[in-house]
Amino acid sequence: MSNPTLERIENEIKSHKVVLFVKGTPEAPLCGFSAATMELFQKMGVPFQVIDIIANPDIRAVLPEYSHWPTFPQVFIDGKLIGGCDIVHEMHESGELQKLLKI
């Protein structure tokens, strides 16, 4: 049986190099961790796709099961879960994130 929510998640992850599943939008973040994560990618000048899990409760319910990661934001790069706010900031500080993004 197909799950349209799961298909949408997979399609978003496969269709964009960087996908952020966050609370809110870049213009109106609804959580400090989401805001900090979107701001980091904006400052780096990296294009990213935003999926607002507040506006998409079906994705909010299904994604933690799909990714095996319970919290938000969730950052995917090249189809792989990288982690949340703390992890991407640590990776940025170490230079690892820039290597992964090839910038």
C-alpha positions in Angstrom: 0.0 0.0 0.0 1.4 3.4 -1.0 1.7 6.2 1.5 1.4 9.6 -0.2 3.1 11.4 2.7 6.1 9.1 2.6 6.2 9.5 -1.2 6.2 13.3 -0.8 9.0 13.2 1.8 11.1 10.9 -0.5 10.4 13.1 -3.5 11.5 16.3 -1.7 14.7 14.7 -0.4 15.6 13.3 -3.8 14.6 16.5 -5.8 16.7 19.0 -3.8 20.3 19.0 -2.6 19.4 20.5 0.8 16.0 20.0 2.4 15.1 21.5 5.8 12.1 20.1 7.6 11.4 23.0 10.1 8.8 24.7 12.1 7.7 27.7 10.1 9.3 29.4 7.1 12.5 31.5 6.6 10.3 34.6 6.7 8.4 33.5 9.8 10.2 30.8 11.8 8.1 29.3 14.6 11.0 27.8 16.7 14.4 29.1 17.6 16.2 25.9 16.4 14.5 26.1 13.1 15.3 29.8 12.8 19.0 29.2 13.6 19.2 26.4 11.1 17.6 28.3 8.2 19.8 31.4 9.0 23.0 29.3 8.9 22.2 28.1 5.3 21.1 31.6 4.3 24.4 33.1 5.6 26.4 30.4 3.6 24.4 31.3 0.5 23.3 27.7 0.0 19.9 27.2 -1.7 17.6 25.0 0.3 14.1 23.7 0.2 12.0 24.3 3.3 9.1 22.1 4.4 7.1 23.6 7.2 6.0 20.8 9.4 3.5 23.0 11.2 1.6 23.6 7.9 2.1 19.9 7.0 1.1 17.8 10.1 1.1 14.6 8.0 4.8 15.1 7.4 5.4 16.0 11.0 3.8 12.7 12.0 5.6 10.5 9.5 9.1 12.0 9.1 10.5 10.9 12.5 9.6 7.3 11.7 11.1 7.6 8.2 14.4 9.3 9.4 14.7 7.6 12.8 15.2 11.1 14.2 12.6 12.3 16.7 13.1 16.1 16.7 13.0 19.0 14.4 14.5 20.6 12.5 15.8 17.8 10.3 18.4 18.6 7.7 18.9 16.4 4.6 21.8 16.9 2.2 22.2 14.8 -0.9 19.3 12.5 0.3 20.9 11.7 3.6 19.8 12.9 7.1 22.6 15.1 8.5 20.8 15.9 11.8 19.3 18.9 13.6 20.3 22.4 14.6 23.2 21.5 16.9 24.8 19.0 14.5 24.8 21.3 11.5 26.2 24.2 13.5 29.0 21.9 14.9 29.7 20.7 11.3 29.8 24.3 10.1 32.3 25.3 12.8 34.5 22.4 12.0 34.3 23.0 8.2 32.7 19.6 7.6 29.4 21.1 6.4 31.2 23.3 3.8 33.0 20.2 2.5 29.8 18.2 2.3 28.2 21.1 0.4 31.3 21.6 -1.7 31.5 25.4 -1.0 
